[in-house]
Amino acid sequence: MSLRARKRARTRQALLDAATELFERQGYDETTIADIAAAAEIGSRTFFSYFASKEELLFPESDARVQATLDAIATRAPGEGPAEVLLRALRTVGERSDEMVGPTAALRTRLFQTVPAVRGRALQVQLDAQREIARRLAEAFPDQLDELGAGALTGAFVGAINGALQVLLDRTDEAATPADRHQAIRTATDVALAPWRHDPKADHK
């Protein structure tokens, strides 16, 4: 990374850290963009060079997760089915970052239940992601999935992740590590996607 890119990454992370701390301490509605910018030692106008709204601070890696899934679809191996591609993408995301099971995720889950603006943003992020992933799956596996099947598979995948996360983040088990939580999510998605799993033995019957 260039010096400029590293500086932007540090400022972006400072904003995320400041927002998480302020949301926890002051409350989401009580925290303003000006508060977050001041805590990160930048101007309020500069904030919008990094995030379009306060809600976006709670979804820092959503685009990266979607892109990892699209990349997995694009780089599918011969004989790899759509369910296997999605599960591989989930493993890749878990290896790259703990954001999905970390403090931001726990905060996001709590605010989803109490703040309409956060709930609306979360649902929009999820809907946009599901539509794009389902569209790419249908294009990549036309012999296995039509639009309806791709939508159902993607919904099962996303629903399994969200359901498992809800349970994991509601727990107060301090001993659970990010690796433990990622493994629990993988187990949940394995179960949810079992009906779509490809059986190589069937190809030779």
N, C-alpha and C positions, 0 to 999 in steps of 0.2 A: 504493500500500500504506500502511496505517496504521503508526504508530510501533511498535505491538505486533507487527504482522505482519513488519515489517522486522527487529525484534529476534529473533523466532523464526527467521526465515530465516538470520540471521547465526549463531545458535547451532547450527542444524541443519548449516550448512556447516562450522562449527568442529568439530563431531563427525565429519563425514565426512573432513575434512582430517586430524584427529588419528588417526582409525582407519587411514586409508591409510598415514600415516607410521609408525605403530606396527606395523601388520601387516608392512610392508616391513622394518622394523628389528629387531623382536623375534620375528616369526613370528605366525601367526594364533592357534594354540592357546595360545601363551604370553602373549597380550594379553588382559586382562580388561576387562569393561565398566567397572570402577572405574578402570582405567588410562586408558581413552578419555575418561571423564567428567572425570577430573582434568586431562588434557591440554587439554580444552576449557573448563576452569575452571567446571564445573558439578558438582552433586552426582549421585551414582549414581542416586538415586531420580528425579531430573529427567530423566535419560537416557531413561527409559521414556515420557516425554511426547512423545518424538520418534521413537523406534524401539522395536519390540517385542522385538528380539533383536540379538545381535552380527551374525548373518548378514545382517540387513536392511540393514546399512550398505554392503554390497557391491552392492545393487540399488536405488540411490537414486531412479532415474527410471523404473523398470519400469512402475509404474502410469500415469505420464504418457505413456509410449510406447503402451501399450495404449489409453489414452483417445484419443490422437491418431488411432489406427487406427479406433476406433469412431466418432469424429467424422467421419472421411473417408467412412466407409460411410454415415453419416446424411446427409451433405451431397453425396452423389454427384450428378453432373450427368447430364442426359438423354443417353443413348448411351454413358455411361461404364461399362465392364464391371467385374467384380469384380477382375480382375488389375490394371487401371489404377487402381482405387481403392486397392489395397494399395501400389502403387508410389508413388502420390501421398502416401500417409501416410508412407512411408519418407523421401521428400524433405522433408516437413514436419518430421519428427523431426530430420533432419540439419541443417536450418536453425535449429532452436530450441536445439540443444545438441550439444556434442562429447563428452558423457559416454560414449556408446556406443563411441567409438574412442579414448578418453583413458586416462590412467594407471589409473583405477579399473577400466576394462574389462580392461586388461592384467593387473592384479593379480588380478581375478576369474577370468580364464582360467587363470592359474597355480594358484590355490587350488582351482579346480574339479578339477584333475587330482590333487591331493594331500590335500585335506581333505574327508572324507565329508559333514560337516555342510553345507559350502558346496555340494558337488555335489548333495546332496538338496534344498537350498533352490532352487538354480538350476533343477533339473528340475521342481520343483513350480511355480515361477514361469512357466516355459515352458509347462507343461501347462495351467495355468489360463488363460494368455493365449490359447493355441491354441483351447481349447474355446470361450471367449467370442467370439473373433473369428470362428471358423467358424460359430457359432450365428447371429451377426448377419449374416454373409454369406448364409447360407441363407435367412434371413428377408427380406433386402433384394433378393435375386435368385432368387426361387422358380422363375422360368421358365428359369434357366440352371444353377442348382446345387441338388442335393438335399443331404442331410446328409453323405453320403459324399463327394460332389464338393467340398463346402465344406471338409471336413476335409482332403482331399488337397491342395487349393489352398493352404490355410493352412499345412499341413505343409511344402509346397515352399517357400513364402515364408519361414517361420521357419528352415527348414533351410539355405536359401541364405545368409541373413544370418549364421547361426551358423558355417557352413562358411567363409565369406569372412573373418569376424572372426578365427577360429582361425588362419588363414594369416597375415593381416595383423598380428595381435598377436604372433605367434611370430617375425616378422621383426625384425631389429635395424637397420632402415633409419631412421636418425635424420632423414634429409632428408624423409621422408614427412610431409606435413601432415595435419591432420584432414580438410581438404577432399579431399585425395588418397584418404584411406581411405574417406570417404563415397562418393566416386565409384566406387571399386572395389567397394564393397558394392552400389551401384545397378546396376553392370554385371553382377555375379553374379546379382542377383535378376531383372534383365531376361532373362538367359539361362534361369534356372530357370522363370520364369513364361511364357516364350514360347508354350507350347502352349495357355495360357488367354487369351492376348491377343486382344482384340476387333478384328476387321477391318471397319471401316466400309464398305468396298467391297462386302463380302458382303451387306450389307443392300439393295443396289441390283441384285443379280443376279436 
